[in-house]
Amino acid sequence: MGRVTQRRKVHKYVLDGSPAALEYPVRHREDVLAVEEPLEIRLGRLSYSVTMRTPGDDFDLVAGFLVSEGVIWAPEQLVSLRFCAGEDENGVQTFNVVEAQLRPDVALPDTGRKVYTSSSCGICGTDSIEAVRKSSHFSPQADPLTVDAKVLASLPALLRKSQRVFDDTGGVHAAGLFKIEDDGGPRLLCLREDVGRHNAVDKVVGWALREGLLPLAGTVLQVSGRASFELVQKAALAGIPVLSAVSAPSSLAVELAEANGLTVAGFSRGTSFNVYAGNSRILRPEPALPAAQGPGA
């Protein structure tokens, strides 16, 4: 899978008490790791941000990051994307610098703040609920989407079936964008994987921007980890009405969802989930009627 994964020799310790483990408790083998490398994002020739990511779909990542920062919200605002020159110690092109050219009338953000984004955390410390509200050009609150509870519960399994990099490494997050069709069923539009959960979402949003699909009305964003503040922020700025997570949301994520009219579900694992905001969008299953009892029962 190219630069997405890397093979490394490891020492595996087996301590299960089996005869083989007692004889050979330490074994030598190869393992497959998800690659993590820095990506510098430039606006023209000005350095704007550095993020740690899994290489691949880098143009989608940059486009989605700019949407999440409130810089752009329409494909025509992004004139071009290109890789800049950058070489490693062996003189090989690294493809770790992307330059975005914006339309001249797009207001440039403060490039002096040097945004640094790790693979575990998004744009931390620079946002507030009010700032997200002011920079949003779409209104998830107005989206009339409703989702059947059983459909929402099925999305983590559908997401997992398409996680090729996770199958090889066990070390990446995933974000999947599902369109809820007229018959109520889900259709996977886009799935992206990355060592950073926020990167995976940016790659999905960036894909949608470049395809001219924003705002993403009538969709559900299913993520493989928790629902943090920055993921709700990214969903809101892309016009996504429902965010569903395998793990828990944070308190600030729920507050932001309520302020922007998003539905947030957590602990979605096939047979149950919790709804923390926007429960009116979820179609409840009809309760089962008690079995009829025969005469003389």
N, C-alpha and C positions, 0 to 999 in steps of 0.2 A: 504493500500500500504506500510505497514511496516514503516521503518524509513524515507521513502521519504516524507511523509506528517504527520501532527500532528494536532489534534483537540484542539481548545482553546475557552474558553468562552469569548464573547465580548459584549460590549454595542453598539447597533445599533441606531443611531440617524436618524429619518425620519422627514424631514422638507418640505414635498411637499404640505402642506396646506390641505391635505385631512382630512375628519372627523376623520378617524382612527388615523392619525398622530397628529391631534390636541388633541385627547384624550390620546394617548399613544406615545408621541414623542420619548421616549427612551425605547428600548426593549432589552431583554436579549436573546441571541441565541448562538449557536456554529458556529464557522467558521473553515475551513480547511486551514492550512498554509503549505507552502513548507518548509521542514527542511533544515537548513543550519548548517553545522558542519565543523570543521577543519579536514584536511587530511594531515598528514605528509608523505612526500615521502623520502625514504631512498635509497641510492645506496650502497648495502651491508649493513654495519652497520653505514655508515656516513649519517647524516641528510643533505638532499639537499634542500628541499622546503616544505613550508606549504601553502596550498591553502584552501580557504573556498568554500565548495561545497555542493550540495545535495547528500546524500549517495545513492549509486547504481551505477553499472558499474564502480566501482573504479579501477579495473585493466585496463579497457579501458582508463580511465582518465590518469592514470600514464603513460601508453604506449604512448598515444597521446601527453602528456606533454613532454616526452623525445624526441619525433619526433620534436615537436615545438621548443625545445631548441637546435636542431641540434646534439643531442647526439647519436641517433640511427636513422636508416632509413630502416632497413630490419629486419624481424621477428627473424632470427637466431641470431641477436645481443642481443636479450633479452632472457636470459636463463630461468628465472623464475620470478614469482610474488607471494608474499604471504603476508597475514595479520600478523602483529607482535602483541605480547601481549600488551594490553592496556585496562584498566578498568576504569569505572566511580566510583563515590563515593559509589555506591551500590555493587561494585564488579562485575559488568556486563561488558562483553567484548564489547568494543566500535567499533571495526573494523575501527579505525581512523588512523592507521599507516600501510603503505604498503612498503615492502622492495622489491626492484628490484635487481636481480642479472644479471649483464651484462657479455657478453663474455669477456674473459681476454684481448683480443686485442683491445677492445673498449676504446678509450681515455676518461678518466673521466673528467667531467667539474670541474670548481673551486667550490668545495663544501663549501668553506669558505665564499662565498658571501651571504649565507643565504637568498635565494630567498623567499620573502613573496608575496603571490598573494591573493588579495581580490576577492570577488565574482563579483565586478564591473569592475575590471581592470586586464588585463593579465600581461605579463612580461614587465612592464613599465620601461622605463629609462635604460634598459640594451642593447637595440638593435639599429641598424641603418640600412638604406637600404643596405649599403655596407656589413655589418655583415651578413645580411640575404643572400645576394648573395654568399658570401664566404662559408656559411654553407649549402647551398642548394645542394642536390644531384640529383634533378630532374629539368626538364625544361618545365614548363607550356607553354612557348612561342612556343615550337615545336609541341604542340598538335594541330592537324588539326580539332578539334571539331567545328561544327557549330550548333547553336540552333535556332529553329524557334521562332520568337518573341512571338507568341501566347502561345507556350509551356512554355517559360520562365515566362510569365505573369501568367500562371496557377499554378506555383509551390507554392506560399504562401498558396493558398487554400488547396492544397494537403498536405502541411505540417501541416496546422491547423487541418485537419481531424484526424490526428494521435497523437495529443498532449493530452494525457490522464491526465498527472499531471496538465497541465494548465487548463483543464476542471474542475478539483477539486479545484484548488487554485487560478488561475489567477495570479500566482506569479513566473513563471519560463520562461526562454528563451528556444528556441528550435533550433536545427541544423539538417537539413535533407540532406542526400547525395543521389542525383538522377543520375542514369545512363541514358544517352540518347541512346536509342536503334537505330538499323539500320533503322527503319522506322521513326525515328525522335521523337517518343514518349518517355515520361519519366517513369522510373521505380524506386521506392523508395528502396534503398539498406539498409539504416540505419537511424534511427532517435533517437536522445538523447535529454533529457531535463535536465536543471539545473538552479539554481539561478544565476549562472554566465554564460554569453554568451560564454566566452572563454572556460569554462569547457565543455559546450555542444559540442563545436567544437572539443576539445581534445578527448572527449569520442568517437566521430565519427571517428576521425583519428586513435585513438588507436585501435578501432574495426577493421578498415581496415588493420592496420599493423599486428595485430594478425591473421587476415584471409589471410595474404600474398597478399594483393591487391595493395600495393604501387608500383609505383606511380599511382594515381587515375586518369588516362587518361580517357577522354570522359565523365566526370562527371560535375555536377553542385552542388555546396554547397549552399543551401538556408537557410538563418538564419532569425530569427524572430525579430531581433533588428537592430542596425546600423552596418555599415561595418567599423570597426575601424582598426588601423594599425596592431594590434596583430592578428586580424582575417585574414587579407590579408597575413600576415606572415605565419600563420598556414596553410593556403591554399597553398601558394607557396611551403613550405617545404614538403607538402604531394603530390605535383604534380597535384593539382586541377586547371583546366584551367578557371573555371567560378565561381565567387562568387556573389550571388544575395541576397540583403537585403531588408527588408520591410521599413527600414528607411534610413537615409543619410550616406554616407561615410565621412571620414575626409580627409583633404587635403593630409596629409602624407600617408594615406591608398592608395589614388589614385596614388601618386608618386611611391610608392612601387609596385603597380600593373603594372604601365607602365614599370618600370625597370625590372620586371620579366615576362612580357608577359601575365598577367592575364586580364580577362574581369571582370569588376566590374559594377554591376547594383544596383541602389538604388531606393527607393520609389516605389518598386514593389508591387502593390496592386490590381492586377486582371485585370484592364483595361488599365494601363499605367505603364511605368517605365522610368527611366533615365539611360543612359549608360555613365559612366565616364571614362572608359578605355577599350580598346579592342573591339571597336564597330564592327570590321570586322567579328567577330564570330557570330553576330546576323543576321539571315535571315529576311530581311524586308518583310512585307506583300505587295502584289501588290496593287497599288492605284486603287480605284474603278473608272471605266469609267463613264463619264456623261451619263445620260439616253438619249436615242435617242429621238428626237422630231419629231412628225408626220408632215405631209404636212400642210402648212398654219399656223403653230404655230408661 
